[in-house]
Amino acid sequence: MVFFKSSQSCYPVSKGNSYTIELGTVVMERKIERRRTVRIKRSALLKDNLQDIDRPTIKFAETTDELEQTFSLAYKEYSKSGYIPEPKPSKLLFSIYNMHPETVVFIAKSYLTVISTLTQIFDSELFGLPMDVIYREELDALRSKKRKVAELSALVTPKETRWKNIFMHLCQVMYQYTFYKGIDDLCITVNPKHVRFYKTIFLFEDLGPERHYPRVDAPAVALRLKMDTVEKKLKDTYNALDFECNLYTYFHKIAGKEKSEGNSTALTKEKPLDIEAARYFLSKEDVLKGISSAQREYFKSVYRGQLIAN
């Protein structure tokens, strides 16, 4: 493992307190490594359990049916967790960002049924990101450095299908797509109880402190994954581990970004919703209500005047 690949990781360079400090650091790193390995093995995180899934498929949600299933699944699971402060008559969870042509909704299906999903939203000057509501200062600090930012949202897998680990296949595809889009920072807000998992397993780093997130009426912590260093971090952290625990192999050898670069046309999604699908969901909830005049003009252009009247 990377923590022990050189003698400097094990022995002090000077006498006295430095030995105690460095030894304590090594012990802590070994504990983190052991917890990481045990957690992956216990959850069988990288093991396929797809035997009961009928014709499993990973794809972009494109049709009205796929999107409605996805928004319904997200609403149902968020409700179970107490993350819907005000119930919606439509029982669908979607937002203005789902109307944006660059937003990608990844889904896993068992034949015709959506069983897992995550949404990737790309930063823009006109719309920003959902987490700007409470982490604008932190995101602006990244933007000021000309870094391209994206946010992960609506990560949903029902309890009854989590053990199948199909969500990891969604992560594989999302990981490739993130590189394809040239993203520098992949950001996410998570409940504080999930922070250790994202930092220990997926190697996310702190972005912003714990704050109350009105959208879900719950505490949240902002994390980011630096895409320009993640490959090296994954390799340093996982490459010496057994195959069943090796996320570096999982993301870069089994379905690595080099494949997406060689087949980028297969990943392209950048188009708006079908106009009838957009109208259908707006009839369920008008997420365009109250948008700025500039945003209004943008959507008029994207949907060629068919979605928003003059």
Helices and strands as residue ranges (DSSP letters): G 2-4, G 7-9, H 17-43, E 56-60, H 64-80, G 96-99, E 104-110, E 113-122, H 132-143, E 149-156, H 159-162, H 166-180, E 185-190, G 192-194, H 195-200, E 205-213, E 218-226, H 230-238, G 243-245, H 247-249, I 250-254, H 257-262, G 264-267, H 275-284, H 293-302
